[in-house]
Amino acid sequence: MKIVLISGLSGSGKSVALKLLEDLGYYCVDNLPMSLLPSLVMHHIGQDEIEQLGISVDIRSRIDIHEAEKQIAALRAEGHEIDVLFLEAEEGVLVRRFSETRRGHPLSGQSLTLLESLQQERAWLSPLREIAYCIDTSKMNAQQLRYSVQQWLKLENKGLLVILESFGFKYGVPTNVDFLFDMRSLPNPYYDPQLRPFNGMDKEIQDYLDGQPLVQKMIDDIDGFLSNWLPCMQLESRSYVTVGIGCTGGQHRSVYVVEQLAARLKGKYQLLVRHRQVHNLAGR
């Protein structure tokens, strides 16, 4: 049976992700206590109409994280395919979302401020985050989140997943990267008015940066670093590694470098390419 567990911080978009699973034909349960997960799976085994389960697990369940890890491992040992998705966002974004919806945080009844509730929730769920695929929804609307989750679901659960993510420093640094590389010292097509409207996936930008020796040296160096160290991370049974590539606006240099790295790594690892400022996400 295919099982997707969705967890994460309140206000990060879990209901959007669970609704997507439902739209894709998953049998979905919101706020299931983890202690009931094995019973739910056993109940549905052999029922032809249910082959995929989508389960939302959050702080309301008062879950025992370590017990949850044991249950996930046991179900995997029985041959079930289990993927864990963890959604998060910056605290300021979450506070704004709660203010806009006028909904209370699940921990707000414990005499905690909203910010304290979010911080306690983050600490409580952190062990589950370590075994999950994480999506930062701070800069996403509902449609972009649905698209991101849908692309993740298309990936085969085989080997190390390498996430290559371009971004613009002017919009903030992603919080979930394992390695971060700064492209702001490279020649910038932005200053050519004829190139400015394009992005790093367009031929005009590619032709320009293809001819820049400094850019090619940077790509060679990053490729060499990843080629040396990704195999070590794979041996540690890491499920995914996120590589952030940043430039000033996240449109030209960082996008180009991510695309070039993806071409070099293709066939060696599962790849997921994200362009935060171009609003493009693709599995490779």
Buried (B, 14 or more C-beta within 10 A) or exposed (E): BBBBBBBBBBBBBBEBBBBBBEEBEBBBBBBBBBEBBBEBBEEBEEEEEBEBBBBBBBBEBEBEBEEBBEBBEEBEEEEBEBBBBBBBBBBEBBBEBBEEEEEEBBBBEEEBEBEBBBBBBBEBBEEBBEBBBBBBBBBBEBEBBBBBBBBBBEBEEEEBBBBBBBBBBEBEEBEBBBBBBBBEEBBBBBEBEEBBEBBBBBEBBBEBBEEBEEBEEBBEEBBEEBEEEBEEBBEEEEBBBBBBBBBBBBBBBBBBBBBBBBEBBEEBBBBBBBBBBBEBBEBB
